[in-house]
Amino acid sequence: MVMKTTSPMTLSISALGALALAACSSTEASSDSSAEAATASLNVAAAFYPLQYVAEGVGGAHVAVSSLTPAGVEPHDVELSPATVRDLSNTDLVLFIDEFQPAVEEAISSTGVQSFDAASVIEFAEAEEHADEEDHAEEDDHGSSDPHFWLDPTLLADYAVAVGDEFATLDPDNADDYTANAAALADELRGLDEQFSTGLAMCERTDMITAHEAFGYLARAYDLDQIGIAGLEPDTEPSPARMREIHDIIEETGATTVFTEELVSPKVAESIAQDAGVEPAILDPIESVASDDDYRSVMLRNLDALRAALACE
């Protein structure tokens, strides 16, 4: 049997061709992005994904939206390059949450760019405190409040309306479009809220055990009880006492699931689940999404995961 071989020259030509195509694609993508920014009425930077989702839905064709947190990066950990900070000076508006991403706040302060803090329109809930987090108090980026408001679709709807008003003020010529887009997005989000209310109305259990306490707004909206292995800071290591406490809670409540996350190491949650004889499952705080996902699709997956874990009818 004769084996076909490929000559080094053929490989080189193929590789060069692939590189040329990749470079062409990259150049075209960059050109498209630059063209969009050049023709847009507003250039808006969103600190991370949920704010980006709203900006894109409200802005439509009039707004070029960029995210300061790349896809797949945990927003708490984001660092901005000098070039990104310089580019921020040419942005009309930055959407952010105060005390959530220090690097973003520093960039806003150093550039003097106009910004819109979600906390100016959303009343944040107070964060719960844990004894085993006292040593991490100085490292807490959130202050004393819980910023994860977007996990309640009705609050994200309120935020969308406020963003529409902000865009309309900055770009009065397109104000009617911003207002209409914001209203449509708000209606869609309120419809999502109805799906959650119906889907979680009749469940055997209400306790959801999570890797960290990012789901307080979701729990309050749908009469669930969040039990976080760690507090608001996703990288805070729970104490042995807290881990034993979680194990006891699993036994007491009959929980069948410990929820982990995509962007945070699942080791601790999976270890607790294995030790307690229950299953791990993903519950996504939607701080970042894959390219083929959006807020709505991930929220619906969260609903399916909750219904399965809580044995809902």
PALUM-288171 format. One line per 5 residues: number of its first residue (from 1); their letters; for each residue x, y, z of C-alpha. Coordinates in steps of 0.5 Angstrom, whole numbers, plus 2048, in hexadecimal, padded with zeros to 3 digits. Example, Ala and Ser with C-alpha at 12.3 -4.5 7.8 and 13.67 -1.06 7.14 Angstrom:
<atoms>
1> AS> 819 7F7 810; 81B 7FE 80E;
</atoms>
This chain:
<atoms>
1> MVMKT> 800 800 800; 803 807 7FE; 802 80C 803; 801 813 801; 806 818 803;
6> TSPMT> 805 820 803; 80C 824 801; 80F 829 806; 80D 82E 800; 806 82C 800;
11> LSISA> 806 82D 807; 809 834 807; 804 836 801; 7FE 833 805; 800 837 80C;
16> LGALA> 802 83D 808; 7FB 83D 805; 7F7 83B 80C; 7FB 841 80F; 7F9 846 809;
21> LAACS> 7F2 844 80A; 7F2 845 812; 7F6 84C 811; 7F0 84E 80C; 7EB 84B 810;
26> STEAS> 7EE 84F 816; 7EF 855 812; 7E8 855 80F; 7E5 854 816; 7E9 85A 819;
31> SDSSA> 7E7 85E 813; 7E0 85D 814; 7E0 85F 81B; 7E4 865 81A; 7DF 867 814;
36> EAATA> 7D9 865 819; 7DC 86A 81E; 7DD 86F 819; 7D6 86F 817; 7D3 86F 81D;
41> SLNVA> 7CF 874 821; 7D2 872 828; 7D8 86E 82A; 7D7 86A 830; 7DB 866 834;
46> AAFYP> 7D8 861 839; 7DC 85F 83F; 7DA 857 83E; 7D5 853 83B; 7CE 855 83E;
51> LQYVA> 7CF 85C 83D; 7D1 85B 836; 7CB 856 834; 7C6 85C 836; 7CB 861 833;
56> EGVGG> 7CA 85D 82C; 7C3 85C 82D; 7C1 864 82F; 7C6 867 82A; 7C4 862 824;
61> AHVAV> 7C8 865 81D; 7C9 86C 820; 7CE 86A 825; 7D5 866 825; 7D6 862 82B;
66> SSLTP> 7DC 85F 82E; 7DE 85B 834; 7E3 85C 839; 7E3 855 83B; 7E5 850 836;
71> AGVEP> 7E0 84A 835; 7E2 844 83A; 7E6 849 83F; 7E3 84A 846; 7E1 851 846;
76> HDVEL> 7E4 852 84E; 7EB 850 84B; 7EB 854 845; 7F1 859 843; 7F1 85E 83E;
81> SPATV> 7F7 85F 83A; 7FA 866 839; 7F7 866 832; 7F0 865 834; 7F0 86A 839;
86> RDLSN> 7F3 86F 834; 7ED 86D 82F; 7E8 86E 835; 7EA 875 834; 7E6 875 82D;
91> TDLVL> 7E0 872 830; 7D9 876 831; 7D7 872 837; 7D9 86C 83B; 7D4 868 83F;
96> FIDEF> 7D7 865 845; 7D5 863 84C; 7D9 866 852; 7DD 862 857; 7DD 85C 852;
101> QPAVE> 7E3 85D 84D; 7E8 861 850; 7EC 861 84A; 7E6 864 846; 7E5 869 84B;
106> EAISS> 7EC 86B 84B; 7EC 86C 844; 7E6 870 844; 7E9 875 849; 7F0 876 845;
111> TGVQS> 7EC 877 83F; 7E7 87B 841; 7E2 878 83C; 7DA 879 83D; 7D8 873 841;
116> FDAAS> 7D1 870 843; 7D1 86C 84A; 7CB 867 84A; 7CB 868 852; 7C8 86F 850;
121> VIEFA> 7C2 86C 84E; 7C2 865 851; 7C1 864 859; 7C6 85F 85A; 7C5 85A 860;
126> EAEEH> 7C9 859 866; 7CF 854 866; 7CE 84E 86B; 7D4 84D 86F; 7D8 847 871;
131> ADEED> 7DC 846 877; 7E1 842 873; 7E2 848 86E; 7E4 84D 873; 7EC 84C 871;
136> HAEED> 7EA 84E 86A; 7E6 855 86C; 7EB 859 869; 7EB 855 863; 7E4 856 862;
141> DHGSS> 7E3 85A 85B; 7DB 85A 85C; 7DB 85F 862; 7D5 85D 867; 7D0 85C 861;
146> DPHFW> 7CE 856 85C; 7CF 859 855; 7CC 852 851; 7C6 856 850; 7C5 853 848;
151> LDPTL> 7C3 84C 84B; 7BC 84F 84C; 7BA 851 845; 7B5 856 848; 7BB 85A 84B;
156> LADYA> 7BE 859 844; 7B8 85C 841; 7B8 862 845; 7BF 863 843; 7BE 862 83C;
161> VAVGD> 7B9 868 83C; 7BE 86C 840; 7C3 86B 83B; 7BE 86D 835; 7BD 874 839;
166> EFATL> 7C5 875 83A; 7C6 873 832; 7C0 878 830; 7C3 87D 834; 7CA 87C 831;
171> DPDNA> 7C7 87C 82A; 7C1 87F 829; 7C0 87E 822; 7BF 877 823; 7BB 877 82A;
176> DDYTA> 7B5 874 827; 7B8 86E 825; 7BC 86D 82C; 7B6 86E 82F; 7B2 869 82B;
181> NAAAL> 7B8 864 82B; 7B8 864 833; 7B1 863 834; 7B1 85D 82F; 7B7 85A 833;
186> ADELR> 7B4 85C 83A; 7AD 858 837; 7B2 852 835; 7B5 852 83C; 7AE 852 83F;
191> GLDEQ> 7AC 84C 83B; 7B2 848 83E; 7B0 84A 845; 7A9 847 844; 7AD 841 841;
196> FSTGL> 7B1 840 847; 7AB 842 84C; 7A7 83C 848; 7AD 837 848; 7AE 838 84F;
201> AMCER> 7A8 839 852; 7A7 831 855; 7AD 82E 857; 7AF 829 85C; 7B5 82D 85F;
206> TDMIT> 7B6 834 85F; 7BE 834 861; 7C3 835 85C; 7CA 834 85E; 7CF 838 85A;
211> AHEAF> 7D6 839 859; 7D6 840 85B; 7D0 845 85D; 7CF 848 856; 7C8 846 856;
216> GYLAR> 7C5 84A 85B; 7C0 84E 857; 7BE 848 853; 7BC 844 85A; 7B8 84A 85C;
221> AYDLD> 7B5 84B 856; 7B2 844 856; 7B2 842 85D; 7B8 83E 85D; 7BD 83D 863;
226> QIGIA> 7C4 83E 861; 7CA 83A 865; 7D0 83C 862; 7D7 838 863; 7DA 83F 863;
231> GLEPD> 7D8 846 863; 7D8 84B 85E; 7DF 84A 85C; 7E0 844 858; 7E7 843 859;
236> TEPSP> 7E6 843 861; 7E8 83C 864; 7E2 83A 869; 7E5 838 86F; 7E5 830 872;
241> ARMRE> 7DF 832 876; 7DB 835 871; 7DC 82F 86C; 7D9 82B 872; 7D4 82F 873;
246> IHDII> 7D2 82F 86B; 7D2 827 86C; 7CD 827 872; 7C9 82C 86E; 7C8 827 868;
251> EETGA> 7C7 821 86D; 7C1 825 871; 7BE 828 86A; 7BE 822 866; 7C2 826 861;
256> TTVFT> 7C4 822 85B; 7C8 827 857; 7CE 82C 858; 7CF 831 853; 7D6 833 850;
261> EELVS> 7D7 838 84B; 7DB 839 844; 7E0 83E 846; 7E2 83C 84D; 7E6 836 84F;
266> PKVAE> 7E0 830 851; 7E5 82C 855; 7E2 82E 85C; 7DB 82E 85A; 7DC 827 856;
271> SIAQD> 7E0 825 85C; 7DA 826 861; 7D5 823 85C; 7D9 81D 85C; 7DA 81C 863;
276> AGVEP> 7D3 81D 864; 7D1 819 85F; 7CD 81E 85B; 7CE 820 853; 7D2 827 851;
281> AILDP> 7CE 82B 84C; 7CF 832 848; 7CC 838 84B; 7CF 83E 847; 7CF 845 84A;
286> IESVA> 7CF 847 842; 7D5 84C 844; 7D8 849 83D; 7D5 845 837; 7D8 841 831;
291> SDDDY> 7D7 844 82A; 7D1 840 829; 7CD 841 82F; 7CA 847 832; 7C7 84A 838;
296> RSVML> 7C0 847 837; 7C2 840 835; 7C7 83F 83B; 7C1 841 83F; 7BD 83C 83C;
301> RNLDA> 7C2 837 83E; 7C2 839 845; 7BB 838 845; 7BC 831 843; 7C1 830 848;
306> LRAAL> 7BD 832 84D; 7B7 82F 84C; 7BB 828 84B; 7BF 829 852; 7B8 82C 856;
311> ACE> 7B4 826 853; 7AF 82B 850; 7A8 829 84D;
</atoms>
